[in-house]
Every structure is written in structure tokens, then in C-alpha cells.
Amino acid sequence: MKPADWFYDSVAFAVQKGLFSGTSDTTFSTNEPMTRAMLVTVL
């Protein structure tokens, strides 16, 4: 994820507020498909 990506600000906001976490401590895999487990966690 780069600051020039259209979704960067939204992802940064969600992570800062604790709404989402990345796929590791240093990555947020925005181009990877969402699994059922990820969806359940979001809900």
C-alpha cells in the first residue's frame, strides 16, 4: 500500500481506530481476496 493509492487514507483511518488490522505487523494486503474468516471478523 502506498500513500498515492486511492484507498490509503481510509485504510490508515481504519487501522488507527482499531477497526481493522493488517495481515501482519507491517502489511495490509489490499489486493488479496477476503476469506470467510476475515469477513466474520469484520462483522
Distance bins in CASP14 RR format, pairs under 12 A and 6 or more apart:
PFRMAT RR
TARGET T0000
AUTHOR 0000-0000-0000
RMODE 2
METHOD distances of the structure
MODEL  1
1 7 1 0 0 1 0 0 0 0 0 0 0
1 8 1 0 0 1 0 0 0 0 0 0 0
1 9 0 0 0 0 0 1 0 0 0 0 0
1 10 0 0 0 0 0 1 0 0 0 0 0
1 11 1 0 0 1 0 0 0 0 0 0 0
1 12 0 0 0 0 1 0 0 0 0 0 0
1 14 0 0 0 0 0 1 0 0 0 0 0
1 15 0 0 0 0 0 1 0 0 0 0 0
1 22 0 0 0 0 1 0 0 0 0 0 0
1 23 0 0 0 0 0 1 0 0 0 0 0
1 26 0 0 0 0 0 1 0 0 0 0 0
1 27 0 0 0 0 1 0 0 0 0 0 0
1 28 1 0 1 0 0 0 0 0 0 0 0
1 29 0 0 0 0 1 0 0 0 0 0 0
1 30 1 0 1 0 0 0 0 0 0 0 0
1 31 0 0 0 0 1 0 0 0 0 0 0
1 32 0 0 0 0 0 1 0 0 0 0 0
2 8 1 0 0 1 0 0 0 0 0 0 0
2 9 0 0 0 0 0 1 0 0 0 0 0
2 11 0 0 0 0 0 1 0 0 0 0 0
2 12 0 0 0 0 0 1 0 0 0 0 0
2 28 0 0 0 0 0 1 0 0 0 0 0
2 30 0 0 0 0 0 1 0 0 0 0 0
2 31 0 0 0 0 0 1 0 0 0 0 0
3 9 0 0 0 0 1 0 0 0 0 0 0
3 11 0 0 0 0 0 1 0 0 0 0 0
3 12 0 0 0 0 1 0 0 0 0 0 0
5 11 0 0 0 0 1 0 0 0 0 0 0
5 12 0 0 0 0 0 1 0 0 0 0 0
5 28 0 0 0 0 0 1 0 0 0 0 0
5 30 1 0 0 1 0 0 0 0 0 0 0
5 31 0 0 0 0 0 1 0 0 0 0 0
6 30 0 0 0 0 0 1 0 0 0 0 0
7 13 0 0 0 0 0 1 0 0 0 0 0
7 14 0 0 0 0 1 0 0 0 0 0 0
7 15 0 0 0 0 0 1 0 0 0 0 0
7 20 0 0 0 0 0 1 0 0 0 0 0
7 28 0 0 0 0 1 0 0 0 0 0 0
7 30 1 0 0 1 0 0 0 0 0 0 0
7 31 0 0 0 0 0 1 0 0 0 0 0
8 14 0 0 0 0 0 1 0 0 0 0 0
8 15 0 0 0 0 0 1 0 0 0 0 0
8 28 0 0 0 0 1 0 0 0 0 0 0
8 30 0 0 0 0 1 0 0 0 0 0 0
9 15 0 0 0 0 0 1 0 0 0 0 0
9 16 0 0 0 0 0 1 0 0 0 0 0
10 16 0 0 0 0 0 1 0 0 0 0 0
10 17 0 0 0 0 0 1 0 0 0 0 0
10 19 0 0 0 0 0 1 0 0 0 0 0
10 20 0 0 0 0 1 0 0 0 0 0 0
10 28 0 0 0 0 0 1 0 0 0 0 0
10 30 0 0 0 0 0 1 0 0 0 0 0
11 17 0 0 0 0 0 1 0 0 0 0 0
11 18 0 0 0 0 0 1 0 0 0 0 0
11 19 0 0 0 0 1 0 0 0 0 0 0
11 20 1 0 0 1 0 0 0 0 0 0 0
11 21 0 0 0 0 0 1 0 0 0 0 0
11 22 0 0 0 0 1 0 0 0 0 0 0
11 27 0 0 0 0 0 1 0 0 0 0 0
11 28 1 0 1 0 0 0 0 0 0 0 0
11 29 0 0 0 0 0 1 0 0 0 0 0
11 30 1 0 0 1 0 0 0 0 0 0 0
12 18 0 0 0 0 0 1 0 0 0 0 0
12 19 0 0 0 0 0 1 0 0 0 0 0
12 20 0 0 0 0 0 1 0 0 0 0 0
12 22 0 0 0 0 0 1 0 0 0 0 0
12 28 0 0 0 0 1 0 0 0 0 0 0
12 30 0 0 0 0 0 1 0 0 0 0 0
13 19 0 0 0 0 1 0 0 0 0 0 0
13 20 0 0 0 0 1 0 0 0 0 0 0
14 20 1 0 1 0 0 0 0 0 0 0 0
14 21 0 0 0 0 1 0 0 0 0 0 0
14 22 0 0 0 0 1 0 0 0 0 0 0
14 28 0 0 0 0 1 0 0 0 0 0 0
14 30 0 0 0 0 0 1 0 0 0 0 0
14 42 0 0 0 0 0 1 0 0 0 0 0
15 21 1 0 0 1 0 0 0 0 0 0 0
15 22 1 0 0 1 0 0 0 0 0 0 0
15 23 0 0 0 0 0 1 0 0 0 0 0
15 25 0 0 0 0 0 1 0 0 0 0 0
15 26 0 0 0 0 0 1 0 0 0 0 0
15 27 0 0 0 0 0 1 0 0 0 0 0
15 28 1 0 0 1 0 0 0 0 0 0 0
15 30 0 0 0 0 0 1 0 0 0 0 0
18 42 0 0 0 0 0 1 0 0 0 0 0
19 41 0 0 0 0 0 1 0 0 0 0 0
19 42 0 0 0 0 1 0 0 0 0 0 0
20 28 1 0 0 1 0 0 0 0 0 0 0
20 29 0 0 0 0 0 1 0 0 0 0 0
20 30 0 0 0 0 0 1 0 0 0 0 0
20 34 0 0 0 0 0 1 0 0 0 0 0
20 38 0 0 0 0 1 0 0 0 0 0 0
20 39 0 0 0 0 0 1 0 0 0 0 0
20 41 0 0 0 0 1 0 0 0 0 0 0
20 42 1 0 0 1 0 0 0 0 0 0 0
21 27 0 0 0 0 0 1 0 0 0 0 0
21 28 0 0 0 0 1 0 0 0 0 0 0
21 29 0 0 0 0 0 1 0 0 0 0 0
21 38 0 0 0 0 0 1 0 0 0 0 0
21 41 0 0 0 0 1 0 0 0 0 0 0
21 42 0 0 0 0 0 1 0 0 0 0 0
22 28 1 0 1 0 0 0 0 0 0 0 0
22 29 1 0 0 1 0 0 0 0 0 0 0
22 30 0 0 0 0 1 0 0 0 0 0 0
22 32 0 0 0 0 0 1 0 0 0 0 0
22 38 0 0 0 0 0 1 0 0 0 0 0
22 41 0 0 0 0 0 1 0 0 0 0 0
23 29 1 0 1 0 0 0 0 0 0 0 0
23 30 0 0 0 0 1 0 0 0 0 0 0
23 31 0 0 0 0 0 1 0 0 0 0 0
23 32 1 0 0 1 0 0 0 0 0 0 0
23 33 0 0 0 0 0 1 0 0 0 0 0
23 34 0 0 0 0 0 1 0 0 0 0 0
23 35 0 0 0 0 0 1 0 0 0 0 0
23 37 0 0 0 0 0 1 0 0 0 0 0
23 38 0 0 0 0 1 0 0 0 0 0 0
23 41 0 0 0 0 0 1 0 0 0 0 0
24 32 0 0 0 0 0 1 0 0 0 0 0
29 35 0 0 0 0 0 1 0 0 0 0 0
29 38 0 0 0 0 1 0 0 0 0 0 0
32 38 0 0 0 0 1 0 0 0 0 0 0
33 39 0 0 0 0 0 1 0 0 0 0 0
34 40 0 0 0 0 0 1 0 0 0 0 0
34 41 0 0 0 0 1 0 0 0 0 0 0
34 42 0 0 0 0 1 0 0 0 0 0 0
34 43 0 0 0 0 0 1 0 0 0 0 0
35 41 0 0 0 0 1 0 0 0 0 0 0
35 42 0 0 0 0 0 1 0 0 0 0 0
36 42 0 0 0 0 0 1 0 0 0 0 0
36 43 0 0 0 0 0 1 0 0 0 0 0
37 43 0 0 0 0 0 1 0 0 0 0 0
END
